[in-house]
Structures are given as C-alpha cells and as structure tokens.
Amino acid sequence: MLLKTFGWSFAITALGLVAAVFYGGWEAFGVVAILSVLEISLSFDNAVVNAGILKKMNAFWQKIFLTVGVLIAVFGMRLVFPVVIVAITAKIGPIEAVDLSFNQPERYQELVTDAHPAIAAFGGMFLLMIFLDFIFEDRDIQWLRWIERPLAKLGKVDMLSVCIALIVLLVAAMTFATQAHQHGGGHADKAETVLLAGVAGLITYLIVGGLSGYFENKLEEEEEREHEAEEEARKTGKKLSAVALSGKAAFFMFLYLEVLDASFSFDGVIGAFAITNEIVLMALGLGIGAMYVRSLTVYLVRQGTLDDYVYLEHGAHYAIGALAVILLVTIQYQINEIITGLVGVVLIGWSFWSSVRRNKALEAGGDGSDSRAEVPSGV
C-alpha cells in the first residue's frame, strides 16, 4: 500500500536528485535535498486540508484534483511562478530570465541578488501573515500552550496581524535604509522598493485569503442547499435537483481546493528563495515536494492516519513563521541556506515527536479526558 501510494514520489525524488548532481555537482544535490525536505515538511498541512475536503467529493472530482490540480501545482506554481517572480523583480522578460539562468549564470545571479531585497520583503510579509493569522487563532488543541494561549487572547483584536506585519515591514525597511546609508548609500534607494514589495506581499495574502473565504462560503452554501434538496427529495420522491446540486457543490469544492493549493504552493516557492536563487534547483526541489503533496493527500484519503498527529499543522506554521523571519533578515544580512532548511525540518520533527507523545499519553489515560495530555510535559 505504501509503495503503491508513494511509488511515483520515490521515483521522482531519485530522478530529481540525480539530475541535480549532473547539473551542479554534490552542492546542487544538497540544495535540492534541503528544498525537497523543506517542501515536504510544509506539505503536511496542505495534504491534511486537501484530504479533509476530498473525502466529501466523489471519485470523479477526486481524480480531477489529483491530476489537473497537481499539474497546476507542479508546472504552474513551482516551475513557472519562480521565473515570473525573478522576471518581475529584475525587470526582465520571463524567457530572458530562463535564458540567463542557463547561459549567463553569473549575470543571472547578479540580477537575482540585486532583486533579492524585494523578493525577500514580498515573500517575508506573505509568510508572516500566514503565521500570524494561525498563531492568533483560538484553537481547541494547542502545541506550545505557554505561547499560543496568550496570543490567542490577543488575536481577538481586529486586524492585529496586519498591524504587526506592517510594523515589522517598517522596521525592516528602515533598518535596510540605515545600514545602506552607513555603508555609503549604495542601496539606500532600494528602501522604498523593499517597502512597496512588502506591501504587495501583504495585499497578495489578503487577496488569496479573500478568495479562499469566498469559495469556502460558496461551498457551505451549496452544501446547505444540497442538504435541503435531499430532505425535499425524501418527502417528494424527486432526485434530479439533489444530483445537480451535488455537481455544483463539487465544482466549488474544486475551485476552493485550487485556491488553497495555490496558496500552499506559494509558501514553498517563496520559502525556496531563502535557500537558493537558481531556477533549476528550485524547480527540482519543489517539484519533488509537489509529488509528495499528492501522495500524502491520497494516503490520507485512503487511510486517514496522518490526522492523528495533531501538532504537525502547528509545526508547519511555525516553520513558515521562521522562514518569514529569515527572509526579512536576509534583506540586509546573509544566512546560510543549510540553517534555513534545517530550521523547518527541526520544527516539523519536534511537532511530530510531540504528537507521538500526546497519542501515547492519551492511550495511557484511557478516554483522553485529561486535558494535560494534549501537551506532553516539557512542551
């Protein structure tokens, strides 16, 4: 069962790592491996969300999402989108960006390095908003309760996450401008670009969140209408309306999933810029991760076992928060990509270990009524 579900992912992983060695040697192998692990770790919550919605859909729409949806995620978000980001920030055409990455890597690296402050500001703000909205939400299950409980109370303040994100952006832009001025003012003119890019990242997050909320509301409306139609069908003997609504509801589910999947894919793409600027290595690493999203989603739909590890979602979001901070720091300072990759892996591993301990504590406690079992001792 495991090999059948993850077989293609294992095969793509092997091919991707071999391609990385041929492309750039063992250093490229290491970068792709880190990117793959990071993307896979950030895909856990994506797979959980996808599986929860896919379970409500029939076999036809499940197949549509797991084929068309993955094609969009792999080729659209993880192959095309990084090129688009580089093209926009470096103010060159997409074809020229790809051509430079292959034929003039030094020039390409120079352009990307020059554009990195804008990329980091844009991505850092987008990821920071994801983390802040998660950490300020009141949840039944909390991982690091000493942090999450007081922050959940603060989260009741409207627009708090937006305010904090804007303050962080202002501090980052002012620090960048100050440091640039002290070192001769070579990049002082880019402080405004950093500020604008950060605001664009915030706006992008709000748009994606708004679309997700819109489709989610539509989905709930369609499910409610379908339920009412089914009740009416039981009384009158009619069946056609229920079938029609089922198809419509499934279509809205598909649209909602695509928006969610795109936003999760965006996280990985932006986070990847904290590790490497090379399009080829980024595509290889993120492509491997995208395959595991599919495999994990299928596995969850068929087995549902990963749902038991309730802190994985927390770990993934803490990893996103760490990446956001790292990206904003790299506006001015360079951070080794190995550190960047390992931070996410450590947080995911810690959350998995905490989930295992929680499950053992619940089993030892019988019905799990002891609320202290939700958080292992020392966490």
ZAVEX-431999 format. One record per residue (C-alpha): x, y, z; residue number from 0. Coordinates in nm, 4 decimals. Example, Ala and Ser with C-alpha at 12.3 -4.5 7.8 and 13.67 -1.06 7.14 Angstrom:
! residues 2
1.2300|-0.4500|0.7800|0
1.3670|-0.1060|0.7140|1
This chain:
! residues 379
0.0000|0.0000|0.0000|0
0.2782|0.2429|0.0945|1
0.4818|0.1685|-0.2175|2
0.1723|0.1954|-0.4378|3
0.0837|0.5359|-0.2921|4
0.4344|0.6841|-0.2769|5
0.5940|0.4942|-0.5676|6
0.5871|0.7852|-0.8133|7
0.7112|1.0242|-0.5451|8
1.0078|0.7976|-0.4675|9
1.0872|0.7676|-0.8390|10
1.0685|1.1452|-0.8987|11
1.2851|1.2012|-0.5904|12
1.5559|0.9712|-0.7258|13
1.5444|1.1275|-1.0733|14
1.5465|1.4805|-0.9329|15
1.8478|1.4193|-0.7097|16
2.0400|1.2520|-0.9930|17
1.9578|1.5456|-1.2207|18
2.0836|1.7845|-0.9522|19
2.4196|1.6038|-0.9382|20
2.4585|1.6238|-1.3176|21
2.3552|1.9903|-1.3161|22
2.5689|2.1271|-1.0357|23
2.7520|1.8502|-0.8532|24
2.7107|1.7476|-0.4920|25
2.6487|2.1029|-0.3765|26
2.3417|2.1162|-0.6014|27
2.2429|1.7736|-0.4688|28
2.2487|1.9129|-0.1149|29
2.0434|2.2192|-0.2079|30
1.7772|2.0119|-0.3862|31
1.7659|1.7669|-0.0950|32
1.7131|2.0518|0.1538|33
1.4481|2.2093|-0.0679|34
1.2714|1.8749|-0.1031|35
1.2674|1.8094|0.2715|36
1.1516|2.1640|0.3409|37
0.8739|2.1465|0.0812|38
0.7634|1.8020|0.2003|39
0.7526|1.9217|0.5605|40
0.5466|2.2252|0.4646|41
0.3168|1.9998|0.2613|42
0.1873|1.8047|0.5607|43
-0.0759|2.0624|0.6487|44
-0.1587|2.1064|0.2799|45
-0.2243|1.7329|0.2467|46
-0.4365|1.7270|0.5631|47
-0.6536|2.0140|0.4385|48
-0.6838|1.8638|0.0903|49
-0.7779|1.5220|0.2249|50
-1.0425|1.6630|0.4551|51
-1.2209|1.8237|0.1605|52
-1.1528|1.5463|-0.0907|53
-1.3311|1.2972|0.1314|54
-1.6549|1.4847|0.0599|55
-1.6098|1.4575|-0.3172|56
-1.6931|1.1695|-0.5473|57
-1.4296|0.9639|-0.7315|58
-1.4519|1.1780|-1.0488|59
-1.3713|1.5071|-0.8764|60
-1.1031|1.3445|-0.6625|61
-0.9317|1.2275|-0.9805|62
-0.9666|1.5744|-1.1363|63
-0.7965|1.7386|-0.8399|64
-0.5229|1.4781|-0.8087|65
-0.4376|1.5085|-1.1804|66
-0.5252|1.8568|-1.3060|67
-0.4635|2.0097|-0.9651|68
-0.1177|1.8586|-0.9330|69
-0.0278|1.9677|-1.2874|70
-0.1200|2.3244|-1.1930|71
0.0741|2.2982|-0.8670|72
0.3874|2.1469|-1.0245|73
0.4140|2.3238|-1.3595|74
0.2249|2.6420|-1.2751|75
0.3307|2.7331|-0.9247|76
0.6641|2.5540|-0.8868|77
0.8130|2.5854|-1.2356|78
0.6610|2.8972|-1.3923|79
0.5983|3.1113|-1.0860|80
0.9640|3.1344|-0.9676|81
1.0584|3.2537|-1.3162|82
0.7805|3.5131|-1.3068|83
0.8966|3.6412|-0.9687|84
1.2556|3.6796|-1.0909|85
1.1402|3.8422|-1.4167|86
0.9241|4.0988|-1.2375|87
1.1726|4.1893|-0.9649|88
1.4695|4.2003|-1.2044|89
1.2601|4.3817|-1.4690|90
1.3387|4.1384|-1.7490|91
1.1257|3.9072|-1.9640|92
1.0472|3.5524|-1.8439|93
1.2217|3.3958|-2.1456|94
1.5243|3.6163|-2.0868|95
1.5283|3.5121|-1.7201|96
1.5371|3.1433|-1.8137|97
1.7989|3.2048|-2.0840|98
2.0228|3.3941|-1.8443|99
1.9910|3.1244|-1.5770|100
2.1311|2.8660|-1.8228|101
2.3684|3.0618|-2.0452|102
2.4820|3.3527|-1.8263|103
2.4549|3.2254|-1.4687|104
2.6840|3.4969|-1.3308|105
2.4696|3.7739|-1.4837|106
2.1536|3.5985|-1.3713|107
2.2921|3.5622|-1.0197|108
2.3787|3.9316|-1.0195|109
2.0233|4.0278|-1.1222|110
1.8643|3.7988|-0.8655|111
2.0960|3.9184|-0.5899|112
2.0113|4.2755|-0.6828|113
1.6400|4.1921|-0.6704|114
1.6632|3.9782|-0.3552|115
1.5613|4.2533|-0.1075|116
1.2309|4.2993|-0.2934|117
1.1738|3.9224|-0.3206|118
1.2535|3.8743|0.0471|119
1.0242|4.1589|0.1537|120
0.7365|4.0335|-0.0605|121
0.7719|3.6708|0.0475|122
0.8535|3.7509|0.4080|123
0.5347|3.9506|0.4502|124
0.3213|3.6856|0.2814|125
0.4589|3.4091|0.5020|126
0.4484|3.6238|0.8147|127
0.0769|3.6882|0.7635|128
0.0099|3.3155|0.7325|129
0.1930|3.2526|1.0591|130
0.0331|3.5429|1.2460|131
-0.3210|3.4514|1.1415|132
-0.2556|3.0960|1.2574|133
-0.0967|3.1837|1.5899|134
-0.3638|3.4419|1.6793|135
-0.6495|3.1961|1.6230|136
-0.8042|3.0307|1.9282|137
-0.7718|2.6522|1.8891|138
-0.9016|2.3562|2.0852|139
-0.5666|2.1794|2.0538|140
-0.2562|2.3833|2.1338|141
0.1025|2.2736|2.0960|142
0.3172|2.5323|2.2764|143
0.0416|2.6414|2.5122|144
0.2554|2.8939|2.7006|145
0.2866|3.0864|2.3720|146
-0.0366|3.0032|2.1934|147
-0.2819|3.0601|2.4784|148
-0.1951|3.4299|2.5447|149
-0.1559|3.5009|2.1722|150
-0.4995|3.3529|2.1038|151
-0.6451|3.6035|2.3522|152
-0.4611|3.8882|2.1781|153
-0.5939|3.7596|1.8463|154
-0.9423|3.8783|1.9398|155
-0.8251|4.2299|1.8493|156
-0.9354|4.3031|1.4927|157
-0.6633|4.3345|1.2277|158
-0.3866|4.2744|1.4842|159
-0.1900|4.0500|1.2474|160
-0.1960|4.3164|0.9735|161
-0.0783|4.5851|1.2153|162
0.2091|4.3710|1.3457|163
0.3130|4.2731|0.9929|164
0.3208|4.6379|0.8822|165
0.5263|4.7349|1.1878|166
0.7750|4.4559|1.1112|167
0.7942|4.5737|0.7491|168
0.8593|4.9341|0.8533|169
1.1363|4.8242|1.0903|170
1.2923|4.6062|0.8182|171
1.2783|4.8850|0.5578|172
1.4166|5.1491|0.7981|173
1.6966|4.9151|0.9099|174
1.7831|4.8427|0.5478|175
1.7916|5.2145|0.4664|176
2.0030|5.2958|0.7731|177
2.2546|5.0195|0.7062|178
2.2793|5.1159|0.3400|179
2.3407|5.4798|0.4325|180
2.6130|5.3844|0.6804|181
2.7880|5.1780|0.4148|182
2.7922|5.4511|0.1546|183
2.4300|5.4652|0.0414|184
2.4702|5.2185|-0.2441|185
2.1318|5.0599|-0.1738|186
1.9555|5.3430|0.0049|187
1.7294|5.3991|-0.2936|188
1.6029|5.0418|-0.2582|189
1.4456|5.1007|0.0828|190
1.1345|5.2291|-0.0932|191
1.1332|4.9202|-0.3166|192
1.1500|4.6966|-0.0087|193
0.8584|4.8807|0.1457|194
0.6472|4.8587|-0.1706|195
0.7306|4.4900|-0.2195|196
0.6336|4.4138|0.1398|197
0.3006|4.5911|0.0999|198
0.2451|4.3959|-0.2236|199
0.3085|4.0725|-0.0330|200
0.0537|4.1740|0.2290|201
-0.2039|4.2638|-0.0373|202
-0.1418|3.9322|-0.2158|203
-0.2057|3.7424|0.1052|204
-0.5276|3.9331|0.1679|205
-0.6471|3.8645|-0.1889|206
-0.5681|3.4917|-0.1653|207
-0.7334|3.4761|0.1760|208
-1.0362|3.6607|0.0440|209
-1.0718|3.4217|-0.2497|210
-1.0357|3.1221|-0.0193|211
-1.3014|3.2628|0.2109|212
-1.5307|3.3335|-0.0824|213
-1.5071|2.9801|-0.2179|214
-1.5426|2.8356|0.1303|215
-1.8625|3.0336|0.1833|216
-1.9922|2.9241|-0.1562|217
-1.9103|2.5670|-0.0650|218
-2.1016|2.5912|0.2615|219
-2.3981|2.7488|0.0827|220
-2.4038|2.4727|-0.1783|221
-2.3726|2.2012|0.0865|222
-2.6629|2.3555|0.2781|223
-2.8757|2.3744|-0.0373|224
-2.7839|2.0171|-0.1249|225
-2.8874|1.9014|0.2207|226
-3.2185|2.0855|0.1894|227
-3.2723|1.9366|-0.1573|228
-3.2040|1.5871|-0.0256|229
-3.4564|1.6399|0.2535|230
-3.7116|1.7611|-0.0006|231
-3.6332|1.4634|-0.2234|232
-3.7103|1.2227|0.0585|233
-4.0520|1.3799|0.1028|234
-4.1485|1.4223|-0.2641|235
-3.9546|1.1400|-0.4308|236
-3.7615|1.3788|-0.6589|237
-3.3899|1.3113|-0.7162|238
-3.2712|1.5308|-1.0032|239
-3.2233|1.8514|-0.8071|240
-3.0069|1.6792|-0.5496|241
-2.7838|1.5327|-0.8192|242
-2.7456|1.8693|-0.9920|243
-2.6570|2.0448|-0.6685|244
-2.4068|1.7739|-0.5858|245
-2.2180|1.8502|-0.9064|246
-2.2285|2.2231|-0.8397|247
-2.1071|2.1793|-0.4841|248
-1.8237|1.9574|-0.6053|249
-1.7223|2.2256|-0.8574|250
-1.6996|2.4861|-0.5821|251
-1.5005|2.2366|-0.3742|252
-1.2590|2.2016|-0.6651|253
-1.2195|2.5801|-0.7042|254
-1.1721|2.6202|-0.3306|255
-0.9078|2.3468|-0.3283|256
-0.7230|2.5083|-0.6182|257
-0.7050|2.8431|-0.4351|258
-0.5861|2.6732|-0.1184|259
-0.3346|2.4598|-0.3072|260
-0.2003|2.7657|-0.4868|261
-0.1518|2.9484|-0.1576|262
0.0288|2.6497|-0.0057|263
0.2422|2.6214|-0.3197|264
0.3217|2.9902|-0.2920|265
0.4592|2.9316|0.0575|266
0.7072|2.6779|-0.0735|267
0.8138|2.8926|-0.3690|268
0.8740|3.1986|-0.1549|269
1.0474|2.9955|0.1138|270
1.2746|2.8446|-0.1505|271
1.4179|3.1887|-0.2292|272
1.5610|3.1874|0.1234|273
1.7671|2.8818|0.0239|274
1.8616|2.9320|-0.3420|275
1.8071|3.1695|-0.6322|276
1.8728|2.9122|-0.9060|277
1.5571|2.8319|-1.1021|278
1.6647|2.4790|-1.1985|279
1.7455|2.3700|-0.8424|280
1.4307|2.5367|-0.7150|281
1.2169|2.3580|-0.9720|282
1.3738|2.0200|-0.8913|283
1.3325|2.0548|-0.5159|284
0.9819|2.1994|-0.5244|285
0.8720|1.9519|-0.7922|286
0.9713|1.6632|-0.5673|287
0.7771|1.8240|-0.2836|288
0.4695|1.8660|-0.5031|289
0.4645|1.4940|-0.5759|290
0.4624|1.4212|-0.2049|291
0.1648|1.6548|-0.1607|292
-0.0273|1.4303|-0.3988|293
0.0921|1.1097|-0.2350|294
0.0197|1.2336|0.1149|295
-0.3244|1.3501|0.0087|296
-0.4066|1.0116|-0.1453|297
-0.2720|0.8349|0.1623|298
-0.4838|1.0489|0.3934|299
-0.7977|0.9942|0.1895|300
-0.7453|0.6186|0.1893|301
-0.6098|0.5708|0.5409|302
-0.6555|0.8903|0.7417|303
-0.3692|0.8004|0.9741|304
-0.1695|1.1249|0.9498|305
-0.4638|1.3078|1.1036|306
-0.3669|1.1547|1.4369|307
-0.0513|1.3675|1.4522|308
-0.2329|1.6835|1.5508|309
0.0715|1.9040|1.6098|310
0.2093|1.8689|1.2566|311
-0.0038|2.1599|1.1394|312
0.1399|2.3700|1.4217|313
0.4950|2.2663|1.3323|314
0.4411|2.3539|0.9671|315
0.3129|2.7002|1.0558|316
0.5987|2.7635|1.2978|317
0.8326|2.6659|1.0129|318
0.6538|2.9191|0.7931|319
0.6995|3.1829|1.0637|320
1.0696|3.1011|1.0896|321
1.1078|3.1293|0.7118|322
0.9321|3.4662|0.7191|323
1.1775|3.5984|0.9770|324
1.4736|3.4556|0.7851|325
1.3591|3.6158|0.4595|326
1.3147|3.9549|0.6241|327
1.6582|3.9263|0.7858|328
1.8165|3.8351|0.4518|329
1.7078|4.1724|0.3166|330
2.0198|4.3040|0.4856|331
2.2176|4.0023|0.6099|332
2.3162|3.6731|0.4507|333
2.2096|3.3483|0.6198|334
2.3461|3.0063|0.5261|335
2.0893|2.8008|0.3361|336
2.1632|2.4918|0.5452|337
2.0489|2.6775|0.8576|338
1.7390|2.7948|0.6730|339
1.6465|2.4441|0.5645|340
1.7213|2.2764|0.8970|341
1.5066|2.5191|1.0966|342
1.1914|2.3953|0.9226|343
1.2950|2.0304|0.9474|344
1.3661|2.0622|1.3212|345
1.0312|2.2291|1.3892|346
0.8404|1.9648|1.1909|347
1.0328|1.6867|1.3642|348
0.9640|1.8383|1.7041|349
0.5923|1.8685|1.6318|350
0.5808|1.5072|1.5108|351
0.7587|1.3872|1.8255|352
0.5169|1.5889|2.0395|353
0.2231|1.4355|1.8530|354
0.3541|1.0841|1.9208|355
0.3969|1.1637|2.2901|356
0.0469|1.3079|2.3033|357
-0.1010|0.9951|2.1465|358
0.0815|0.7738|2.3962|359
-0.0372|0.9930|2.6852|360
-0.3970|0.9726|2.5617|361
-0.3729|0.5942|2.5320|362
-0.2319|0.5678|2.8848|363
-0.5095|0.7934|3.0147|364
-0.7879|0.5812|2.8672|365
-1.0508|0.8113|2.7207|366
-0.8123|1.1054|2.6971|367
-1.0274|1.3204|2.9218|368
-0.7232|1.4673|3.0945|369
-0.6620|1.7942|2.9120|370
-0.2993|1.7966|3.0227|371
-0.2428|1.5018|2.7890|372
-0.2868|1.7390|2.4963|373
0.0600|1.8765|2.5569|374
0.3470|1.6491|2.6569|375
0.5432|1.7523|2.9630|376
0.8193|1.9958|2.8908|377
0.6462|2.1409|2.5840|378
